[in-house]
């Protein structure tokens, strides 16, 4: 049986899609799953920042020059989730002892290869690579840019479930509405929305199907926060995972203290 494939689609640039993808994957590994995070944001290539060391080959190579290679050739442990502890600005970071693992399949390529990986033919190969990941891992998270490129359309329409990631602002809410329309135009649909707060962002009302994710340390070196925490952020990521995958996690959190319950 193939794993559930999930696309996290940014409603705007800088919405926190890549970080949220890594955190969801880490929460899945905390529950014992082996999770792949597939990069479908070739222009920004942000997922590569969560991998330590040289990336060769990357996902774009598997869609162009090395199309016969197995997906595992471009799979790298996400820093801090096992396999490779990585190195941060503060020195060596110990790998977390998670029941499962998180592998990134990142894009890190020069402009010429990125351009070839953004063609319609390469997008069809991306669809097949996502399917390949579903036969290898217990869950697959695809990090997708706002729908406006072949790879983003492929990501949003070939997966089992698609979820919008937007800033927890009025602008973000409006952007998610526009994204919903664009995905409908290409034959897809959204199953949920994650509203990601930023430090200092104001409160806002959210509608049905929206999970609000509180702010956390935005530095790459701080990730994955949810894999080791029991705070409000980790709880929100667990809720987001269940909403995004339409699944139930077997991850237990201690009861919040009175201070946590009544904190503003």
Residue pairs with C-beta under 8 A, 6 or more apart in sequence:
2 131
2 134
2 135
3 133
3 134
3 135
3 137
3 138
3 139
3 140
4 134
4 139
4 140
4 160
4 161
4 245
4 246
4 247
5 130
5 131
5 133
5 134
5 140
5 142
5 158
5 159
5 160
5 161
6 24
6 139
6 140
6 141
6 142
6 159
6 160
6 161
6 162
6 163
6 244
6 245
7 40
7 141
7 142
7 144
7 155
7 156
7 159
7 161
7 162
7 163
8 17
8 20
8 21
8 24
8 141
8 142
8 143
8 144
8 163
8 165
8 194
8 244
9 17
9 144
9 145
9 146
9 147
9 152
9 155
9 156
9 162
9 163
9 164
9 165
9 179
9 183
9 190
10 17
10 41
10 144
10 145
10 146
10 164
10 165
10 166
11 146
11 164
11 165
11 166
11 167
11 172
11 175
11 176
11 178
11 179
12 146
12 166
12 167
12 171
12 172
12 175
13 44
13 145
13 146
14 167
15 165
15 166
15 167
15 172
15 175
15 196
16 165
16 167
16 196
16 198
16 213
16 218
17 41
17 143
17 144
17 145
17 165
18 41
18 44
18 46
18 47
18 50
18 143
19 218
19 220
19 223
20 165
20 194
20 196
20 213
20 237
20 240
21 37
21 47
21 141
21 142
21 143
22 37
22 47
22 50
22 78
22 102
22 104
22 223
22 224
23 223
23 224
23 225
23 226
23 227
23 237
24 35
24 141
24 226
24 237
24 240
24 241
24 244
25 35
25 36
25 37
25 78
25 81
25 102
25 139
25 141
25 224
26 35
26 78
26 81
26 96
26 98
26 102
26 223
26 224
26 226
26 227
27 224
27 226
27 227
27 234
27 237
27 238
27 241
27 249
27 251
28 35
28 100
28 102
28 138
28 139
28 241
29 35
29 81
29 82
29 98
29 99
29 100
29 101
29 102
29 227
30 98
30 99
30 100
30 226
30 227
30 251
31 99
31 100
31 249
31 250
31 251
32 99
32 100
32 250
33 100
33 137
33 138
33 139
34 100
34 101
34 103
34 137
34 138
34 139
35 100
35 101
35 102
35 103
35 137
35 138
35 139
35 140
35 141
36 75
36 102
36 103
36 104
36 105
36 133
36 136
36 137
36 139
36 140
36 141
37 47
37 50
37 78
37 102
37 103
37 104
37 105
37 141
37 142
37 143
38 59
38 105
38 129
38 130
38 133
38 140
38 141
38 142
38 143
38 155
39 45
39 46
39 47
39 48
39 59
39 104
39 105
39 106
39 107
39 143
40 126
40 142
40 143
40 144
40 145
40 151
40 152
40 154
40 155
41 47
41 107
41 143
41 144
41 145
41 151
41 152
42 60
42 107
42 109
42 114
42 117
42 118
42 145
42 149
42 151
43 114
43 145
43 149
44 145
45 106
45 107
45 108
45 109
46 143
47 104
47 106
47 107
47 143
48 55
48 58
48 104
48 106
48 107
48 108
49 220
50 78
50 79
50 104
50 106
50 220
50 223
51 76
51 77
51 78
51 79
51 86
51 104
51 106
52 76
52 77
52 79
52 84
52 85
52 86
52 87
53 76
53 84
55 74
55 76
55 106
55 108
57 65
57 66
57 69
57 73
57 74
58 74
58 106
58 107
58 108
58 109
59 74
59 105
59 106
59 107
59 117
59 126
59 129
60 107
60 109
60 113
60 114
60 116
60 117
60 122
61 69
61 74
61 109
61 113
62 69
62 71
62 73
62 74
62 125
62 129
63 116
63 117
63 122
63 125
63 126
63 129
64 113
64 116
64 117
64 122
65 113
66 73
67 125
70 132
71 105
71 129
71 132
71 133
71 136
72 136
74 105
74 106
75 103
75 104
75 105
76 84
76 103
76 104
76 105
76 106
77 83
77 84
77 101
77 102
77 103
77 104
78 102
78 103
78 104
78 223
78 224
79 85
79 86
79 88
79 93
79 223
80 86
80 93
80 94
80 95
80 96
80 223
80 224
80 227
81 95
81 96
81 98
81 101
81 102
81 224
81 227
82 95
82 96
82 97
82 98
82 101
82 102
83 95
83 101
84 95
85 92
85 93
85 94
85 95
86 93
87 93
88 221
89 221
90 221
93 221
96 224
96 227
96 228
98 227
100 138
102 224
103 137
105 129
105 133
107 114
107 117
109 117
116 122
117 151
118 149
118 150
118 151
119 150
120 150
122 150
122 151
123 150
123 151
123 153
123 154
124 154
126 151
126 154
126 155
126 158
127 154
127 158
130 140
130 142
130 154
130 155
130 158
130 159
131 158
133 140
134 140
139 245
140 159
142 155
142 159
144 151
144 152
144 155
144 156
145 151
145 152
146 152
146 175
146 179
146 182
147 153
147 156
147 179
147 182
147 183
147 186
148 182
153 186
156 162
156 183
156 186
156 188
157 183
157 186
157 187
157 188
161 191
161 192
161 244
161 245
161 246
162 183
162 188
162 189
162 190
162 191
163 190
163 191
163 192
163 193
163 194
163 243
163 244
164 176
164 179
164 180
164 190
164 192
164 193
164 194
165 193
165 194
165 196
166 172
166 173
166 175
166 176
166 179
166 193
166 194
166 195
166 196
167 175
167 195
167 196
167 197
167 198
167 201
168 195
168 196
168 197
168 198
168 201
168 204
168 206
168 212
168 213
169 201
169 202
169 204
170 204
172 195
173 195
173 204
176 193
179 190
180 189
180 190
183 189
183 190
191 209
191 244
191 246
192 209
192 210
192 211
192 243
192 244
193 209
193 210
193 211
194 210
194 211
194 212
194 213
194 240
194 243
194 244
195 204
195 206
195 210
195 211
195 212
195 213
196 213
196 215
197 212
197 213
197 214
197 215
198 215
198 218
199 215
199 218
200 215
201 215
206 212
209 243
211 236
211 239
211 240
211 243
212 236
213 233
213 236
213 237
213 240
214 232
214 233
214 236
215 233
216 222
216 225
216 233
217 225
225 233
225 234
225 237
226 233
226 234
226 237
226 238
230 253
230 254
231 260
232 256
232 260
234 253
235 253
238 249
238 251
238 253
241 247
241 249
242 248
242 249
